[in-house]
Amino acid sequence: MNQKFKNILIAFFTFIGGLYFFLEFMLPKSIDIFGVTDFKFGHYHDDISRGVQVIGIMAIGLGVINIIRVHGDRVIKNKSGSTNSIALILGLFAMLVIEGIDLVQSERRLQPRRQLDAIVLFVAKIDSEYKAEHEVVTAKTVTEINDTAIRNIDALVSALNSLKENVDTGSGYLNTKFQNESDTKAGDVVVSTLSNAIVKGDALKEAYLQDPPISKEAMHVASLELIEALKVSGNAVSELTQINHEKTFVKKISHFFFEGLFVPLGAAMFSLLAFYIATAAYRSFRFRSMEAVVMMVLAIIVMLGQIPHGPLYVSPYLPNIRDWLLKYLNTPAFRAIFFGSAIAGLAMAVRMWLSLEKSPLSNEYQGDDGDCEN
Amino acid sequence: MIVKTNPESDIGNNATSLFSRIVSAIESIDRRIIFIFVAVSLSLPLVYDVSLAPAEMKTATSFFNLVDALTPRDDQIVLIAADWGPSTKAENQPQTTVAIEHLLRKRIRFALVSNIAFASPFLKNLPNEVVKRLQAENPNEKWTYGKDWVNLGYRPGMSIMIQGLAKTSDFHAVIKTDAFGTSIGDIPMMKEIKTIKNIALLMEFTGSTGVFNAWLQFFRIDDYIPPYVHGCTSVTIPEAYMYFVSKQIVGLFEGVAGAAWYEELLSRKYPQRVHGDALRFMTSLSFAHLVIIAFVLIGNIGTIADRICRCRME
């Protein structure tokens, strides 16, 4: 595609995107326009926002590909730092594999709960059909309605029995066999709530079998009781499957990688700042000029004001002095800096919106031979 | 040729030379020595579990008073945005923990959410740890997930997600499930929570400035802005403080010092409670502060002495 056309296309979509979000933020929620009342400019905002997130997700692939390119090149050509690159690539793939498997297992874990949620919708549907179709009925129609409902209830009770058997036989994430004492309770709760739901299902079926049929309202109450029992079962099943999911080998490895390695390493990396700040303070806070002296004295007052030793051993007024310094010296200065940076940011945003900023990838930025030029 | 030397002058020169060497050593202490002192001052209080009464923080007192004034209601929750990860865990975790403890003690329901993916395990574990501690302290009381708190998990999209939450007329449509896959409608405490007007208070804990600003800018509608309290790291205190002065945030944890003072206030209200991490971390940090101040003063003594030396030699 011609570079000039690419640039025009990018500039066009950048402008449209920026214009949309600007107008969506500034315009009232609903406006009257050209005779159309209650026009909502942001009617599809949620869907557009989700689209923006989808585009952002593509960065995952981009990031992984770039890492493999840059560090893979270093490893293959045995350049300096190749050992670190090997560690990075191995860590990347290890986490990708483990977390990918964990994601799949998480989805499987949710299956029994989703099954129960589907049954809840099923019961609600049976109930609504019963109410709707009983408006105009003949004796034959009532029988047909009841037969259909009874078949449906039989199916859902059968599904509940099957779930209960999975718990008893130790199948998949409903396994209760190898749980410790505290977790056994979760399994017992699942069994009892499922049993209760089965009883409610049978009660609903009995209601349909009654001759003469019970009132619509009584049928509705029976349906609601079953739905409530199913929701309670659903919560119990969620808890049990979560407990079992935590015990899987992959989850334990995932915990090890994250809580055993990533968290301590991440905390350690940031904690190094404490040591560098100490040496930086030692080297920079010197009597070189009046401004440096003022800064040093105020820094020491602020530090002493927020530790126990300041009020205890130096002066009880130190926290108040510290607050005064932050409120009347720091705040105006920071506000001034923020105003300046905000205006600069606004100017930069307008330039990017109007595509006035040169892209490093554009031909105008690079020379004809593809090298970057100033 | 015999060179005559003056013994007195030699002694004077030796003394001056020794003084110069001392001054030079003080003025440029090897950074490794500073590292060792900082490491020892940070670790010893933690090892020996030393706790000192924290300095008073008015910003944390405002935070405490605001939470203490809340009452449990079925149609209101507190939204806690734990936008931090392992890197700022040392400061933000004690802040989040102490805030959660206060809410649980008062039976104020809250929902946890995060814009940072790395926060997910903390969102799951922190309330459970606090509940365990509270139940050990109060064996007759019970706190249950779904009734006292809910974990909404990591939500991508930053400002877009925040705007979506603020503008929606139905939370259940935006946040369909909690972090464990349970439908929001099935969670007892979320049944009546539909819009931003059901958020009694927004608590945001982060070490990143961009996230804090996003909540401040976008979590609001024309006729309702929830009260906003913030927990920041020490590095971002100067920036967060200006929002406290302008009352855009009504409570602030100034690093772990704020959390330590909050713990002190909690201990005054609930004398039977056991001290948490905030106080221990702040005590440890205090000794490190003193070490840094000491080295700054030592360095300046060296600088002044060096100037005196040069003046004399001139």
Chai-1 contact restraints between the chains, C-beta under 6 A:
chainA,res_idxA,chainB,res_idxB,connection_type,confidence,min_distance_angstrom,max_distance_angstrom,comment,restraint_id
A,S49,B,I160,contact,1.0,0.0,6.0,A-B,restraint_1
A,Q53,B,P156,contact,1.0,0.0,6.0,A-B,restraint_2
A,Q53,B,G157,contact,1.0,0.0,6.0,A-B,restraint_3
A,L110,B,G181,contact,1.0,0.0,6.0,A-B,restraint_4
A,K231,B,D186,contact,1.0,0.0,6.0,A-B,restraint_5
A,S238,B,T182,contact,1.0,0.0,6.0,A-B,restraint_6
A,Q242,B,F180,contact,1.0,0.0,6.0,A-B,restraint_7
A,V263,B,P86,contact,1.0,0.0,6.0,A-B,restraint_8
A,G266,B,P86,contact,1.0,0.0,6.0,A-B,restraint_9
A,G266,B,S87,contact,1.0,0.0,6.0,A-B,restraint_10
A,A267,B,P86,contact,1.0,0.0,6.0,A-B,restraint_11
A,A267,B,K89,contact,1.0,0.0,6.0,A-B,restraint_12
A,F270,B,S87,contact,1.0,0.0,6.0,A-B,restraint_13
A,F275,B,F35,contact,1.0,0.0,6.0,A-B,restraint_14
A,F275,B,V38,contact,1.0,0.0,6.0,A-B,restraint_15
A,A278,B,I34,contact,1.0,0.0,6.0,A-B,restraint_16
A,A278,B,V38,contact,1.0,0.0,6.0,A-B,restraint_17
A,A278,B,I292,contact,1.0,0.0,6.0,A-B,restraint_18
A,T279,B,R31,contact,1.0,0.0,6.0,A-B,restraint_19
A,T279,B,I34,contact,1.0,0.0,6.0,A-B,restraint_20
A,A281,B,I292,contact,1.0,0.0,6.0,A-B,restraint_21
A,A281,B,V296,contact,1.0,0.0,6.0,A-B,restraint_22
A,Y282,B,I34,contact,1.0,0.0,6.0,A-B,restraint_23
A,Y282,B,F295,contact,1.0,0.0,6.0,A-B,restraint_24
A,Y282,B,G299,contact,1.0,0.0,6.0,A-B,restraint_25
A,F285,B,V296,contact,1.0,0.0,6.0,A-B,restraint_26
A,R286,B,N300,contact,1.0,0.0,6.0,A-B,restraint_27
A,R286,B,T303,contact,1.0,0.0,6.0,A-B,restraint_28
A,F287,B,N300,contact,1.0,0.0,6.0,A-B,restraint_29
A,F287,B,T303,contact,1.0,0.0,6.0,A-B,restraint_30
A,I300,B,I293,contact,1.0,0.0,6.0,A-B,restraint_31
A,M303,B,H289,contact,1.0,0.0,6.0,A-B,restraint_32
A,Q306,B,A55,contact,1.0,0.0,6.0,A-B,restraint_33
A,Q306,B,A257,contact,1.0,0.0,6.0,A-B,restraint_34
A,I307,B,S286,contact,1.0,0.0,6.0,A-B,restraint_35
A,I307,B,H289,contact,1.0,0.0,6.0,A-B,restraint_36
A,P308,B,L52,contact,1.0,0.0,6.0,A-B,restraint_37
A,P308,B,A53,contact,1.0,0.0,6.0,A-B,restraint_38
A,P308,B,P54,contact,1.0,0.0,6.0,A-B,restraint_39
A,P308,B,A55,contact,1.0,0.0,6.0,A-B,restraint_40
A,P308,B,S286,contact,1.0,0.0,6.0,A-B,restraint_41
A,H309,B,S286,contact,1.0,0.0,6.0,A-B,restraint_42
A,P311,B,A55,contact,1.0,0.0,6.0,A-B,restraint_43
A,P319,B,A55,contact,1.0,0.0,6.0,A-B,restraint_44
A,P319,B,E56,contact,1.0,0.0,6.0,A-B,restraint_45
A,D323,B,K58,contact,1.0,0.0,6.0,A-B,restraint_46
A,L326,B,Y241,contact,1.0,0.0,6.0,A-B,restraint_47
A,K327,B,V245,contact,1.0,0.0,6.0,A-B,restraint_48
A,N330,B,P238,contact,1.0,0.0,6.0,A-B,restraint_49
A,T331,B,M242,contact,1.0,0.0,6.0,A-B,restraint_50
A,T331,B,V245,contact,1.0,0.0,6.0,A-B,restraint_51
A,F334,B,P238,contact,1.0,0.0,6.0,A-B,restraint_52
A,F334,B,M242,contact,1.0,0.0,6.0,A-B,restraint_53
A,R335,B,M242,contact,1.0,0.0,6.0,A-B,restraint_54
